[in-house]
Amino acid sequence: MSERAAPFHCPYCGEEDLRPGEQGHGAWECAACNRAFQLKFLGLLARGLRRADDRGDERT
């Protein structure tokens, strides 16, 4: 994938009226709720790693 992914909606109000922010890479501004937020890639998860609450009923 050569293009950066863009958010589809504001994480605060859910509206889709977003514009790239002036603060730099990953910054977005929502015209509906007048909030600014930033997206950040944290990294990849290890394959096969599961949280304790995802185990379901695998108790023995």
C-alpha positions, 0 to 999 in steps of 0.5 A: 500500500503506497498511500497513507490511511486516513480516518473515516470519522472523528473519534470524538463525535463520529462525524465525517467532516475531517481535514488534515491538520496544520500540526504535521503528519497524522494530525486531523481537524474535525469541522463538526466538533472543532477538535483536533486529534493525531493518529500514530502507528504504534507497531505490529503485534506479535503473531499468536499473542492473545490477551487473557480475556480473549481465551474464552472458556479454555479453562481446564 
